[in-house]
Amino acid sequence: MGITIFTLSLSAKYFGVSLEKDVWVLALNCIIILDLAIWGPFNETFRAKFIFFKEEFGEDEALRRTNSLLIFTNIITIILVAFILWKPETIAAVIAPGYEGQKLTLLLFMIRVVAPSFLFNQLTQIFISILNAYNSIYIPEIAGFISSIISLLLIIFLAPQIGIIALAYSYYSGLILLLLLLILQVYVKKIALVKNLHHIKLSDTKPFLLFALPFFFPYFVGQIAGIIEKSIASTLGTGIISAIDYSRKFSDILLGVLSSVFTTMLLPVLSLKFVQKDQEGFVFEFRQIYQLAFLIVTAIAAIFTACPGAFIAILYQQGTISEAALLQISNLTMFYSWSAVSIFLYLIIGMSLISAQKGKYYAFYGVTAQLIMIGVNLALYRFAGVYIFPLSLFLAHALSAWLMFRKLPYGKRLLSRTTLKYLLILIAVVANMYLLNINVISFSSPYVTLIFNGFLFTVILVSMLFTFKLDEREILVKLYNKFLVPQK
């Protein structure tokens, strides 16, 4: 998270809110959207299905079917990359219908630049999923951390010389290094991923396809929603897309980390508990991560509601961004931090439904969320402007999370009480911090403001932990006894 935020700060320093940054965001997001629309369902459901295959048919059979899936996805991806390189104007017309002349030329060039990343990104996702299925959780994350540092260094050294293309060099270097490190780890763990290639059959991909099929609809509609958002934003003025990207990144980084935890740690564990028909273990494992993740989301919402300007000033004021743009980014950051709460609920409940073989509900209500977003954005963007995007994001995912919650297989009553308790804590913490910052706290330095609010959040949250007798207070008690109480 720290590396990503620092990279974001450097991006603001060198590129600000400019046409070049807008074009980079449009082109890269377009490829990411395409990747998610086509392969997102496979990547999200692969771990659970692999575990089922491994338990039912053995490791060799699970790997043989995985080989078939790997080759199938790569062939399709190569064909799509070739088409994008040949006809980038097809995509440009969808994501930026108002672009013409120099804007359009620059966008077409950038789409061609980032198109091959589609293949590299999909390969990394497959290898990470395979390693996670073998309980290799930390190595993929460490490999990602190393590649992120290399990417960061390349931006620092290349951005002053070659401008926006430095982001492309940085992005590709990180992707390729990550892929090499993942392949090395597969080799070290002796996972026979390329064994018996002559036994590969296209029909072996069918179980993965059928298991992931319900998720194609929410992913596909979700990417359409993303394209419509970018298309609307491109009509609101130069720099708006960059402003949205800068402000949304903080909540996206958090959600990316939490999503990684859910898919790499929570999903395999819950899938195994469900297969073993261990209802009590299923609910216990779910609550462990659910409660802790809720407190993390509370921290993000509290800090970005209480003092978003301080955070934005520290990261972005060193660049060429105007005061008006900084204020807009600050306000958007606050709103996106609240949308992160509803998306967190949507993601973690959805993961539990996948692990309990109820993925069809996750898919259906995922489509519902995206359709609500599309409708609200199209209907109200002229009235609310750029602020409609975080609002529609919050409303759509909050409603879908509530609908999915009713489909949980076990422990709905216990989890309802837990959710209500933690929501009340979130509201209480955020309200107290916001009121104190409005009426009492006034520091000229953004660093002091941020540090003080971090301390304030800690004090309020700890008091809440003991007032509401939350399970997490036991962690603090154990730490206190271990480090502060004299040992006999």
Disulfide bonds with the S-S distance in Angstrom:
none
